Structures are given as C-alpha cells and as structure tokens.
Amino acid sequence: MSKLVYLVPLFPLIGFLINGLGRKSISKSLTGIIGSGVILASFIVSLVLFFDVKAGHTGVVKLFDFITVGKLDIPFAFQVDQLSSIFLLIITGVGFLIHVYSTAYMHEESSDHYARYFAYLNLFVFSMLLLVLGANYLIMFIGWEGVGLCSYLLIGYWFKNNDYTNAAKKAFIMNRIGDFGFLLAAFWIIQQFGSLNFADVFSKASGMKMNDAVLVGITLLLFLGATGKSAQIPLYTWLPDAMAGPTPVSALIHAATMVTAGIYMIARSNILYTLAPTTQGVVAVIGLATAILAATIAIKQNDIKKVLAYSTVSQLGYMFLGLGVGAYTGAVFHVMTHAFFKALLFLGAGSVIHAMHHEQDIRKMGGLKKALPVTHITFLIGCIAIAGIPPLSGFFSKDEILAAAFSASKVYWVIGVLGAVMTAFYMFRLYATTFLGKFRGTHEQEHHLHESPKAMTIPLIVLAILAAISGFVGVPAVLGGSHELEHFLAPIFAGSVKLQHPHNINHNTEYMLMGASVALAAIAILYAVSRFSKKPELNDATSFGKVLENKWYIDELYDAIIVKPLRGISAFLNNIVEKLGIDGVVNGVGRIVNYGSRQLRLLQSGQVGAYILIMVVAALALFIIQLFVL
Amino acid sequence: MNPKDVLLTFPELLLWFPLISGLIAFVLKKGDHAKKWALTSSFITVGIVAASLFFTDQKYFNFNNVSYFWMPSLGSSFALMYDGMGRMLCLLTAVSFPLVFLSTYTNDYKKPHSFYGLMLLTQSGLMGVFCAMDALVFYFFWELALIPVYFLSSIWGGEKRIQATFKFFVYTFAGSLLLLIGIIYVYLHTPEGTFSLRAFMEAKLPPGKEKVAFWLFFIAFAIKMPVFPFHTWQPDAYEQSPTGVTMILSGIMVKMGVFALIRWLVPVFPYATQMFSNIVVVLAVTGMIYASCIAWMQDDLKRLVAYSSIAHIGLMCAAVFARAESGVEGVMIQMFNHGINIIGLWIVVNAVEKYWGTRKISELGGLANTSPTLTIFLVIIALANIALPLTNAFVGEFLMFNGLFAYGKWTTAIALISIILAAVYTLNMIQKVFYGPVRAHYPLAGVTRLDKGAVVALSIIVIIIFVLGVYPKPLIELTMSTVGAFMNKVHGL
C-alpha cells in the first residue's frame, strides 16, 4: 500500500500543471473543480495510507536516485510512518476545505488569474507534501524551499500593489536566512554521519554522548531554519506582513500548514534534540518568548487578520515550547488542533471581509452576529478552542504542553499561562469588537451585509466540528482518557522517551494547574466580552498601547540595524571600492601604459648608436638577473 | 603518425565542423543566408555531440582520442581527448549556440556573414580548448576562441564598445601572455621536453619555481573566470557586447577558466595548489559576497546579471580549490547549468530591452501586467539562477557548498551568506521590473509579444532546468570519471 505514496504529491502536481499551463483556456468552474479535486484525491490516498500505517505498515519508499556522488547517496525517497501520515491528513484535509472555500472567495478574479491562484495553491500543497514525506533532509529541504516559494508567490498574488510585493519579498528573504541555517546543518550532518537519510542519521546519532558539541551545533542550525519557516524570534516579522495574501492563503499556508514545518522538522529530528539539551533549552526559551511577545502585540492590533497572524506566531511559540521541554507529542497535537481552529478563524475572518467588501479594520465592524449567523457561531467555536476552554480541542493540546513545561521549570509554566490568558483576552476582544455591539460601518456596507455562499460556510462548519472535537484523540490519563495520539506516535518518539527523565506530576497538582489556567482564561474572556461589546477601542492607542500597536518597533529596529547598514555597505562597495578602487587601479594602469608608451616612443630616435646602447644595457641587465636572481 | 582505425574522431569532428562552416558563412553574403546557415550548422553540431554521448565506453577509445605530431621539433603534438568533462563542456558549447541564434534570430546585424562566421569560429575554438591534451594546442585554441570575440564586440557592440573591448582585450591578453610564459616555463622542466598534459603533470619543478608557475597560470585563469579582484572587465564587456556575444562570453567562455583550473592548474601544480588554496578560497569567497552586494546596487539589468555571475563563479573556484569529491562534481554540473541559465537570463534581458527600449531597472515596472509569458520565463530562470531546489542549479550549488564544508565550516558559513544576498538582489529586480503598476512612459509600450525564436529557446531552457533539476544523474554520471581522476591526482601527492 505504501508504494502508492507517490500519488499523494503527484495529484497536486498534476493540478498545478493543468491550471498553470491551461490558465488562458480553462473556465473558472473547471479550474476550481480541478484545483480542489486533486487535493481531494490526495486526501483519499492519505486516508488509505493512514489506516495502513495504523495497521503497522511503515517504511521508506525509494522513487529514484537523486544525487549519488562517491559515498554520498541521497535518494529521492519518501518516509511513510505515523508522523508523516498525520501531517498528510492535516495538509490534504484542511487543504481540500480551503480549496473549496477559495472557489467562492476568489470568484471576482478574472479566469486566468483565478487559474494562476489555484495553480500556486496546488503547487504549495505539492511542496508541503514533499516536505513531510521526504525520507532525508534533502527532500525535506526541497519541500522546505518550495513552500517558501509558493508563500512568496501567493503573498504577492496581487502583484500590482507594491506593499504586497514588499511583504512577499520580505517573507522569502527571511525564510532564506532560515534556509542558510538548514543548509549548513545539512552539510554538517553529511560530514558527521555520511548521510542525510533520517534512518542512518538517527541511528548513528543515538550512539553519541549527550550535548556533544557537533549535535548542539547541528540542532541549533536546524532550529535557525525553523525560526524562519515557523516565524519565531528573531525571524518572525514576515508572518504578519504575509497577511497581504488572499485570506484562504493565510489560512492554509500562514496558519495551518507551512508555518508548522519547523515543528514537524524538529519532531522528526527529536532524537537529535533530546541528545542536545542545550539546544532544547534555547528552543524552549525562544518559543516562550515568541509566544509572549506576539501575544502582547495581538492585544493592540485592529486589523482582523493581523490579530490572527500574531496569534499564530504566539501559538507556534507554544509548540516550540513543547518541543523544547521534550513534549514532542504535545507539540504535534497542538499543530493538529491549531490547524483546525486557526484555519477556521482565518476562513471566518475571510467570510467577514467578504461580507464587508474588503474591510479588515475591526473598528469599522461590530454587530455582525445577526447578518452572519454561520460565520458567527463557527468563529466563536474557534475562539473558545484557541482560548483553551474545555472540552474544545485547544484545551487538551495546550494543557499537555503547559504540563510538560511545568515539570521542566515552573517559570515556563507561569509565563506560559500568562500568554494563554492574553490569548483568551485578545481573541475575545476580536470576537466582541467584530460580532457584538452595534454596526459601525457605512450604510452601504450595512445594506450589502450577507452571509457567505455554501462553498464558504460548509468548510467553516466542518472545521468548527473538528476544532470542537479533535481534542478527544489526546485526552490525558488524568482526565480518564487514553491519549490515543500518544500511542499512535509512540514509535516516532521512542528513542527520545528512553533518554528523557520521566516526569510525573501527581494528579492533584495537575488538576490544580488545569483549573488555574482555565479559570484565568475564563476570567479574561468574560472581561474582554463585557468590555469590548459595549465600548470597543475606536481611537488610536496611546502611551504603552502605542508601542504594542507598533509591534514594539521591531521592524523599524531591523531596518535600522540590518537593512540600512547592509545597503550602506553595498553602496560603499559599489561606488567607492569597485568604481574608484579596483576599476580605478585597472584604468590607472591603462593610463600609465598609455603615458609610458608615449614616452617610450621618444627612444625610437632613429639613431643607430642609441639603439645599440639600449641593446647593450638590456643584455647586461639580463645577464645580471640570470646570474644573481635565478 | 598514429595508426587510426577511424576516419575522424569526435573531438576532431567538433573542431573542424564549426570551423569549416564558419569559413563558409563568411562568403554567404546574400540576405539572411549566413543566419540560416549558422543556425543549421549549430543544430548539426548538437547532433554530433548527442551522438558522441553514446560512445563513452572505453572500447570506443579510438573514437575519442587522437594525437599526431604537430610541431615535432618543439615536442608538441596535436593531441585531443574527449573525456567526461570535455563531453559535458562540448555539450554545453553545442547546445548554447542554437539557443543564441534562435533567440536573437530577429536581430539584424550589419554584415551578417562576418558576424555568424566569427561566431562559428569561436565555437570551434571553444571545442578545441575543452578537448586539448597538449599545452600548446590548448593555448592555440584559447586564443582562437578569444580573437573572434574581440572583433564581435568591437564591431557589433554598444555605444562604449571600443573602450569596453579594449579593456577586455588588454585584460585577457595580459592573462594569455602570463599563461604562455607559464606554459614555456613548465615545458622547460618536462622530462621528455614535450607539451603534453601528461608531461606537464610529471614535470619536476623545484618548489620555488612551481609557485611562480602556479601564479602565472592562476592569474590567466582567474581573469577569464573572473575571480575577484580580476573581474572589472566583465561587467563592461557584458554590457557593451551584442547580446549574442554576451551569452557566449558568460555562458561558455567563463567556463574556460574553471575548466582550466581543473585540467591544467591543480593537477599540474599539486604542491602549490595545496600551499595557496587558502589564498584562492579567500579571494573566491570574498568575491562571492562582494559581487552579490554590488549586484544589489545595479540599475542596469546586464550589469546585475554580470555581477551575479561573478558571485556564482566565485563559488565554483572555491569548490575546485576545496578539492573535495562532491564539491568538484558540483562544479562539473554547475558549469553546464550556469551556462544554460545565464543564457536564459540574457534572452529575457534582450527581450526587455527590445520592447521597452531600456535596461534600467529604475525606468521599468509592471511588466507582468503586459507580458505575463515573459514574466513566467524570467521568474523560473531567475529562481533557477539562485538555485531553488528542483531547478538545475540547486544540485550543483548544494554539492559545491558541501565540498567547501569539508574544507572549512566558517568559510562555508560566510560563502553561504551569498544565497541570502542572491535572493535579495533577484527578488528586488523581479519586483521592480515585473511587479507593481504599469509604468506609462515606455517608448515602445504595446509591443509585448515575444519572438517565436526566443520563446522556443526559453522553453528549451526551462525544460533543461527542470529535467536536470529533478534528475541530475545523467550529468553526474557523464563527469564522474573526470572527477575520479582529478581526485586521484590530488590525493596521490
């Protein structure tokens, strides 16, 4: 069965080729059917593979030789196992819903641009599938760069707008900085282990001692790659800007799938990280810091998509916290639940934007509850899920990460819960400002307010159901569950579990921790709803709020300390070193030769005596050189 | 005279065929006869090289090697060999010319017969360079490939062609002179007093003299590639030469330098190479970063591509001197792929200039609105140029950086910064030229259709980009034996 795995990425590739090459001749409805249909086909194959894996059939499927040079042998091979099969389901499942949603959301586009959109989206799914299917770091890297490219193309989809293309460029370049780390790590892995195949690398690595300098180096560099792709400090600033892309793109790429690539990569390499506790510490701290920083910014944003974007950055931070404290299952669990509720929230936001005729400022919304009933209910479910209120999905996955953080360090837990409380607060600020209270838009907007078509609301409903119930696959023992996800993923993390110190918190403590975080989140929700449904923040923020609204001025800081100096250096090299320096010397030599020849011409006086004299002197000189020098 | 079982070997065929058809082109003065003749001839050359790829086995030795006395009194024989690297570069040379002729088919040159004749002579010279096994023969073809280019640039070039060509000429001529001195210098120390490559490798130069000879050779090749800081002729020459010539200069001629490092420098001077590899790698890596920064600052598309090329060549040079198997194999693959990709870039630049009357980034904008096809081609080729995975350049760059890593972690880390800078200048260019609102004041706005020839050439290039990007194995296998021999020589010190 696993031999069929190549079909999973093949279908989206075919969709990309048909829509890409035929963009001028295919009708819009056909484009939509092809674009969504190929993803559905991939989803069905993924489902088959999933049950096959569940029955115990895992393995590596080699397609062909990719790079074979001397001892270095990197095949084009796919890994079919528990981890990849879960990601396949998320990518193709959520991906399919978002493709369907897009058929309605993008209906205003002309047919060739519509086809271009679906071609890019299919290409993205193809790349993402390569990323999670790769059986070695190189195939993973192919997908890794591929998703970055598609992200670039889709952020800049409306290429006439310079702000959008700037955002696209920024995303690509920041990702490239991450790729720099990924590639260096890959070279180091080749040097150390002689291979990039996961199986070889992990089996050889497990024989190394804890905190070996090479392992720390490799894992830190890989983590640099992850900070780019998954928008963590210091490379997170591209993600909020990436909201320039169409909203379904934000849902699929910048929330549900691509940005979780870093988490997938570390979960895949878990044994390397477990063997490098130093790196794990860095991962945990960066994740936690990102979670908090992004949450503070989200509190003061007024663009519906920006709030969700910072929320994504923050939630990704939690996942890294989980990885950093060794809760690999928890991190993957949160990837899954987050994929559902965040895709739901983004698509809900899209539905709102659609109804509001491209208005994204929540200060100009309000009271949308009545006009958009389906969007409202599903959005509310998403908000409750992300806020961590039981029994919705976000509660279980976040709780698992926080529990592991608690056993690693109580400080992690305190800061983590603080972030969770802020999450509940800003999400319900967003919810209340958008859906409750009075409508604050123009009369014309009010007149045109409408619920979105079925192609958009059905995906919302499906995702809302998933966001509500998906937590039950990971109910911990303390709540009387059996955590099926953990059992399913056990083979992937077995090596790490053996090395980890078992940290059992007793049940009473665990109840207390859960109770505390849920109670605090609930208070934050009640406060936010009561405050913002009556009196939303309509004015620009002041004092400290302004700092948050301006995202701690991090973009300005990067501009001042990195972009401007680099530009200055380049200009200096171009104008001074190159033009005056190197080329100046070259042209100077030319001028000297020119001058010299004019002087030399004077030697040709026509007097034989002078010629003989020169000859003798020259011969003498040659003789002396020959004698003493050589 | 050597007994020969075959009438004409492949290397001879590849030399004589373009040479003769070039000479014929000179007399085809009527209409576009010369143009058609050159295009046909270049396709036949592709056919010859393609056929030769089926005769790589050792049992076809006689098809691929030839040697007869040329100047017996000097100990120079006309020796040609057609090995893996030679085949790959002859393939590049063969494939490039039809791409050039096709994509510039609608360009009208004054005296087309001379233009096409000189182009074909260049092709012949290049083939000779890549097959020569005798230092004098090598030098002869090295010059034969260059001289027509001087004429091509100075007669059919841009406004400042005379200055640019003069600079190019003086630079490369100085290099050639050093090379000639170096060749004679080594020749005097060969055991049998011959110019053959084998004799050069066996030559016993005292360490002090080997050092001198090393630099004589290296500077000649460094100018050709070019390696920082010997590079300033290149942007001027690329800018001022007619586009077809620029394509040949950047697509194939710079490979002469890289090729020469692998065939004529490192194996001939193994001790000096070891001794000076640090200096060379530092120069090469400096050049990568330096040229990338400068590329970012360019306003002229041609100069941007030129500096981008300097950065890429720097990596090849560094990888050769890192002397790791995977890195050298990467150089092999990249020599081919860089050639194909940069020709693609020039085709796009040529089209842009033709229809919008300018190459200045600051004067262009919004081309994606009016010519989506051109934009798609450019984006694919530009991304291949910055080595995105599944495009042809990725495999080569990956292997080269990997080879460099064995040489030095920090060196690699610094060199790898260039991939970030490459993204910066490439995306910057794409954004400014192709995205954004349409700029209204183009002199020739409205004419947006690409030539058929250019579309065909670009399509071929895009196919090569993806085929070799997904399945590089044939290219690797073609050149593996040369890399093996090179590594044996390097490690058999």
Interface residues (C-beta under 8 A of the other chain):
Chain A: F64 D65 F66 I67 T68 V69 G70 L72 D112 L138 F141 I142 E145 G146 L149 Y152 G156 F159 K160 N161 N162 T165 N166 A168 K169 F172 I173 R176 I177 D179 F180 L183 L184 A186 F187 W188 I190 Q191 L566 R567 I569 S570 A571 L573 N574 N575 V577 E578 I582 D583 V586 N587 G590
Chain B: K167 V170 Y171 P229 H231 T232 W233 Y290 C293 I294 W296 M297 Q298 E325 S326 E329 G366 A368 N369 P372 L383 L388 P389 L390 V395 F398 L399 F401 N402 F405 A406 K409 T412 A413 L416 I417 I419 I420 A423 V424 L427 N428 Q431 F434 Y435 G436 P437 Y471 P472 K473 I476 M480 V483
